[in-house]
Amino acid sequence: MAFPSTSDPAHGRLLLLSAILFMSYLCVGMSLPIVPIFVTEQLGLGNAWAGLGVGIAFLATIVTRGYAGSLSDSRGAKTAVARGLAFYTAGALTSLAADLLVHTPWTSYLLLLAGRLLLGLGESLVAVGVIAWGIGFVGPARSGKVLALVGAAIYGALAIGGPIGLVLLDRFGFAGAIAIGAVLPCLGLLAIWLVPGVAAHPGTERPPFWSVVGKIWLHGSIVCLQGIGFAAIGAFFTLYFLDRGWSYAGLGLTAFGGGFVLVRVLFGHLRDRIGGLRVAVGSLAVETVGQFLIWNATDPVLALVGAFLTGLGCSMIFPAMGQEVVRLVQPHLRGTALGGFSAFQDLAYGLTGPLAGLLADRAGYDSVFLIGTVAAAAGLLIALSLYRVRAAAFS
């Protein structure tokens, strides 16, 4: 992917916004593998509770996407991002308090859930605000580049955040890892004052949120189904390896991130050359194979290859579908539409944790990746259907 030159002030600001988003999502990435370990090993609760601890943050993000989009459209993206970063810090501090009460597991767990809910709200505001802010700088015609940078920042942070979180957990404990997650958003708050805001659209007539979602739900469904495979890796790959006694448990997200970045660097142009739906079809086919390999892995190398292929498959779907979404709505509804679109991805992350946790308790960790395989295949069928409709319309 060709990154924009910093000689253009708008592009330089976009890169700074991407860096701020990266820092905020690093908090999410660091927590993905350590929350299940904290819940199962320190609090002594089951996999379903561990999955809920991971997934509830994304569920909070889902239900607040409409609020985030509306705030970004009406009050300005900068306001949304600033509030989101403040909620990130509040969530980390609340989760930090959970570590102080491990001798009362359920009280500690409820505090952890409260912290995760605040983090989810922060994630919603920051992600939607950064997307709308970036498109405000470079214009809707370059929305694909904005979404590509946003996707690289999000998945890059999630990929390296997992191993960083495990290292911090090992050296400083849960409290030390979460404390870092409280500091990073503060750095983001300092950085956003260097970036000018973009015009809001106050007082403009707006249709109901769900009517906007109705225009984009098929594209969102594709993003949702591809996200299940990543969510499975994020929440259960480490526990899967530990359960089997395999080494390199912390490398699942690293392998995923390596595949993700490789596609962005080598094939980022394909979205513009062959179209988003073609990219989605090929990507989902690769992800299906990756999840299948993890499900059937007989050794850690094969499972890591599966995680790598999942990263290859997930890399281009969000910007490809997001670019289509931007074209479907008017400028004053862009933040709302992107909020609704992003909620589909959050739905995958939010539901996968608790539901896969229940499944893991009954059928083993490998079964989680069977669900990822089926979901990616279902996304492939939807993408093929949309592509055929598009092809028929232009024939």
C-alpha positions in Angstrom: 0.0 0.0 0.0 1.4 3.4 -0.9 1.2 5.6 2.1 0.4 9.3 1.5 3.2 11.8 1.5 3.6 13.9 4.5 4.5 16.9 2.3 0.7 17.5 2.0 -0.5 18.9 5.3 -3.8 16.9 5.1 -1.9 13.7 4.6 0.4 14.4 7.4 -2.5 15.1 9.7 -4.1 11.8 8.5 -0.9 9.9 9.5 -1.0 11.6 12.9 -4.6 10.6 13.4 -3.7 7.0 12.4 -1.0 7.1 15.0 -3.4 8.2 17.7 -5.8 5.5 16.7 -3.0 3.0 16.8 -2.1 4.0 20.4 -5.7 3.7 21.5 -6.2 0.2 19.9 -2.9 -0.9 21.4 -4.9 -0.8 24.7 -7.5 -3.1 23.2 -4.8 -5.4 21.7 -2.9 -5.7 25.0 -6.0 -6.7 26.8 -7.2 -9.4 24.4 -5.0 -12.3 25.7 -4.5 -11.1 29.3 -8.2 -10.7 30.2 -9.0 -14.4 29.6 -5.9 -15.4 31.6 -6.8 -13.0 34.4 -10.4 -14.4 34.6 -9.5 -18.1 34.4 -6.3 -18.2 36.4 -6.5 -15.4 38.9 -10.2 -15.3 39.5 -10.8 -19.0 38.9 -13.8 -18.5 36.6 -14.7 -20.5 33.5 -14.1 -19.9 29.8 -17.5 -18.5 29.2 -16.9 -15.7 31.8 -13.5 -15.1 30.2 -15.1 -14.8 26.8 -17.7 -12.4 28.2 -14.9 -10.3 29.7 -13.3 -9.9 26.3 -16.6 -9.6 24.3 -18.4 -7.1 26.5 -16.1 -4.3 25.4 -17.1 -4.9 21.8 -20.8 -5.2 22.7 -20.5 -1.8 24.3 -18.9 -0.5 21.1 -21.8 -1.9 19.1 -24.6 -0.2 21.0 -22.7 3.2 21.1 -21.8 3.3 17.4 -24.9 5.3 16.6 -24.1 7.8 19.4 -20.5 8.0 18.2 -21.5 8.7 14.6 -24.2 11.3 15.6 -21.7 13.1 17.9 -19.1 13.1 15.2 -21.5 14.5 12.6 -23.1 17.1 14.8 -20.4 18.2 17.3 -17.3 17.4 15.2 -14.9 14.5 15.0 -12.4 16.1 17.3 -14.9 16.2 20.1 -15.7 12.5 19.6 -12.1 11.5 19.6 -11.3 13.5 22.8 -14.2 12.0 24.7 -13.3 8.5 23.5 -9.7 8.8 24.7 -11.0 10.0 28.1 -13.2 6.9 28.3 -10.3 4.7 27.5 -8.4 6.0 30.5 -11.4 5.7 32.7 -11.9 2.1 31.6 -8.3 1.2 32.3 -8.4 2.7 35.8 -11.6 0.8 36.6 -10.0 -2.5 35.3 -7.0 -1.7 37.4 -9.2 -1.6 40.5 -10.3 -5.1 39.6 -6.8 -6.4 40.2 -6.9 -5.1 43.8 -9.9 -7.2 44.6 -8.9 -10.6 43.3 -9.6 -12.1 46.8 -13.3 -11.4 46.1 -13.5 -12.9 42.6 -17.1 -11.8 41.6 -16.6 -8.2 42.8 -13.3 -8.1 40.9 -15.0 -9.5 37.8 -17.8 -7.0 37.9 -15.3 -4.2 38.1 -13.5 -5.7 35.2 -16.7 -5.7 33.2 -17.3 -2.1 34.1 -13.9 -1.2 32.9 -14.4 -3.1 29.7 -17.7 -1.3 29.0 -15.9 2.0 29.3 -13.2 0.9 27.0 -15.8 -0.2 24.5 -17.4 3.2 24.6 -14.0 4.9 24.1 -13.2 2.6 21.2 -16.5 3.5 19.5 -15.9 7.2 19.8 -12.2 7.2 18.8 -12.6 4.9 15.7 -15.6 6.6 14.2 -14.2 10.1 15.0 -10.8 9.3 13.4 -12.5 8.0 10.2 -14.8 11.0 9.9 -11.9 13.4 10.8 -9.6 11.8 8.2 -12.2 11.9 5.4 -12.9 15.5 6.3 -9.3 16.2 5.6 -8.8 14.3 2.3 -12.3 14.2 0.9 -14.7 11.3 0.2 -13.0 10.5 -3.1 -10.0 9.3 -1.0 -12.0 7.6 1.7 -10.5 4.2 0.7 -7.1 5.5 1.7 -8.4 6.7 5.0 -10.0 3.4 5.7 -6.9 1.5 4.6 -4.8 3.5 7.1 -7.4 3.1 9.8 -7.5 -0.6 9.2 -3.7 -0.8 9.3 -3.6 1.1 12.6 -6.3 -1.0 14.2 -5.1 -4.5 13.1 -1.5 -3.5 13.5 -2.1 -2.5 17.1 -4.2 -5.6 17.8 -1.5 -7.8 16.3 1.5 -6.4 18.3 -0.7 -5.6 21.3 -1.3 -9.2 22.2 2.4 -10.2 22.6 3.1 -6.9 24.4 0.3 -7.6 26.8 1.6 -11.1 27.5 5.1 -9.8 28.1 3.8 -7.0 30.5 1.6 -9.6 32.2 4.6 -11.9 32.8 6.9 -9.1 34.1 4.5 -6.7 35.9 1.3 -8.6 36.4 -2.2 -7.7 35.3 -2.0 -4.3 37.0 1.2 -3.3 35.3 -0.2 -4.2 31.8 -3.5 -2.3 32.5 -1.6 0.7 33.9 0.2 1.1 30.5 -3.3 1.0 28.9 -4.2 4.0 31.1 -1.2 6.1 30.0 -1.4 5.6 26.2 -4.8 7.4 25.7 -3.4 10.3 27.7 -0.7 10.6 25.1 -3.3 10.6 22.4 -5.2 13.4 24.2 -2.1 15.5 24.1 -1.5 14.7 20.4 -5.0 15.6 19.1 -4.5 19.3 20.1 -1.9 19.4 17.3 -4.6 18.5 14.7 -7.2 21.1 13.5 -10.9 20.0 13.5 -13.1 19.6 10.5 -16.5 21.1 10.0 -19.5 19.5 11.7 -23.0 19.3 10.3 -25.2 20.6 13.1 -28.9 21.0 12.6 -29.0 19.0 9.4 -32.0 16.7 9.0 -31.0 13.1 9.7 -32.9 9.9 9.0 -33.1 7.3 11.8 -29.9 5.4 12.5 -31.4 2.1 11.5 -32.6 3.4 8.1 -29.0 4.3 7.4 -27.9 0.8 8.5 -30.5 -0.7 6.2 -28.6 0.7 3.2 -25.3 -0.9 4.2 -26.2 -4.1 6.1 -25.0 -6.6 3.5 -21.5 -5.0 3.3 -21.5 -4.9 7.1 -22.4 -8.5 7.3 -19.3 -9.4 5.3 -17.1 -7.5 7.7 -18.9 -9.2 10.6 -18.4 -12.7 9.4 -14.7 -12.1 8.5 -14.2 -10.6 12.0 -15.2 -13.8 13.8 -12.0 -15.6 12.8 -9.9 -12.7 14.1 -11.9 -12.6 17.3 -11.4 -16.3 17.9 -7.6 -15.8 17.5 -7.6 -12.8 19.8 -9.6 -14.4 22.6 -8.7 -18.1 22.5 -5.5 -18.7 20.5 -3.3 -18.3 23.6 -5.5 -20.6 25.7 -5.7 -23.1 22.8 -1.9 -23.4 22.8 -1.6 -23.5 26.6 -4.3 -26.3 26.7 -2.3 -28.4 24.3 1.0 -27.7 25.9 2.5 -26.0 22.8 5.2 -23.3 22.8 4.8 -19.9 21.2 1.4 -19.2 22.6 1.8 -15.5 22.2 2.6 -15.6 18.5 -0.9 -16.1 17.2 -1.7 -12.4 16.9 1.8 -11.7 15.6 1.3 -14.3 12.8 -2.1 -12.7 12.0 -0.5 -9.3 11.9 2.3 -10.4 9.7 -0.1 -11.7 7.1 -2.3 -8.6 7.5 0.6 -6.1 6.9 2.0 -8.2 4.0 -1.2 -8.0 2.0 -1.5 -4.2 2.7 2.1 -3.6 1.5 2.0 -5.9 -1.6 -1.6 -5.8 -2.7 -3.1 -2.7 -1.2 -3.7 -1.3 -4.8 -6.0 -4.2 -5.8 -9.1 -2.6 -4.2 -8.9 0.2 -6.7 -7.8 -1.9 -9.7 -10.3 -4.8 -9.5 -13.0 -3.6 -7.1 -13.8 -4.2 -3.5 -16.1 -7.2 -4.0 -13.6 -9.1 -5.9 -11.0 -8.4 -3.2 -13.6 -9.6 -0.6 -14.2 -12.9 -2.4 -10.5 -13.8 -2.6 -9.8 -12.6 0.9 -12.6 -14.6 2.5 -11.5 -17.7 0.6 -8.0 -17.4 2.1 -9.4 -16.7 5.6 -11.6 -19.8 5.4 -8.5 -21.9 4.7 -6.6 -20.3 7.6 -9.4 -21.0 10.1 -9.7 -24.5 8.8 -5.9 -25.1 9.4 -6.1 -23.8 13.0 -9.1 -26.1 13.7 -7.3 -29.2 12.4 -3.8 -28.3 13.6 -1.7 -31.2 14.9 1.2 -29.0 15.9 1.9 -25.3 16.7 3.5 -24.5 13.3 0.3 -25.5 11.4 -1.8 -23.4 13.8 0.5 -20.4 13.3 0.3 -20.8 9.5 -3.5 -20.8 9.9 -3.3 -17.5 11.9 -1.0 -16.0 9.2 -3.5 -17.0 6.4 -6.3 -15.5 8.5 -4.4 -12.3 8.6 -3.9 -12.4 4.8 -7.6 -12.9 4.4 -8.8 -10.2 6.8 -6.5 -7.5 5.6 -8.4 -5.8 2.8 -12.1 -6.5 3.6 -12.7 -3.5 6.0 -11.4 -0.8 3.6 -12.9 -2.4 0.5 -16.4 -2.6 2.0 -16.0 0.7 3.8 -15.3 2.5 0.6 -18.5 1.2 -0.8 -20.4 2.4 2.2 -19.1 5.9 1.9 -20.4 6.1 -1.7 -23.9 5.0 -0.6 -24.6 7.9 1.8 -24.6 11.7 1.8 -21.7 13.6 3.4 -23.7 14.7 6.5 -24.5 11.1 7.2 -21.0 9.7 6.7 -20.1 9.4 10.3 -23.4 7.8 11.1 -23.0 5.3 8.3 -19.4 4.4 9.2 -20.5 4.0 12.8 -23.2 1.5 11.7 -20.8 -0.2 9.4 -18.1 -0.5 12.1 -20.7 -1.9 14.5 -20.9 -5.1 12.3 -17.2 -5.7 13.0 -17.8 -5.1 16.7 -20.7 -7.5 16.6 -18.3 -10.2 15.6 -15.8 -9.4 18.3 -18.6 -9.0 21.0 -20.4 -12.2 20.3 -17.5 -14.4 19.5 -15.9 -14.1 23.0 -18.8 -15.3 25.2 -20.4 -17.8 22.7 -17.0 -19.3 21.8 -16.2 -19.5 25.5 -19.3 -21.6 26.1 -18.4 -23.8 23.1 -14.8 -24.2 24.3 -16.1 -25.4 27.7 -18.1 -28.1 26.1 -16.2 -29.1 22.9 -12.6 -27.9 23.4 -10.8 -24.8 22.1 -10.3 -26.2 18.6 -14.1 -26.0 18.1 -13.9 -22.2 18.3 -12.0 -22.2 15.0 -14.6 -24.4 13.3 -17.0 -21.6 13.9 -14.5 -19.2 12.4 -14.2 -21.5 9.3 -18.0 -21.6 8.9 -18.4 -17.8 9.3 -15.7 -17.0 6.8 -17.3 -19.4 4.3 -20.7 -17.7 4.9 -19.1 -14.3 4.3 -17.7 -15.6 1.0 -21.1 -16.6 -0.2 -22.6 -13.2 0.6 -19.7 -11.5 -1.2 -20.2 -13.7 -4.3 -23.9 -12.9 -4.3 -23.2 -9.1 -4.2 -20.6 -9.5 -6.9 -23.0 -11.3 -9.2 -25.7 -8.7 -8.6 -23.2 -5.9 -9.4 -22.0 -7.8 -12.5 -25.6 -8.3 -13.7 -26.4 -4.6 -13.2 -23.5 -3.6 -15.5 -24.0 -6.3 -18.1 
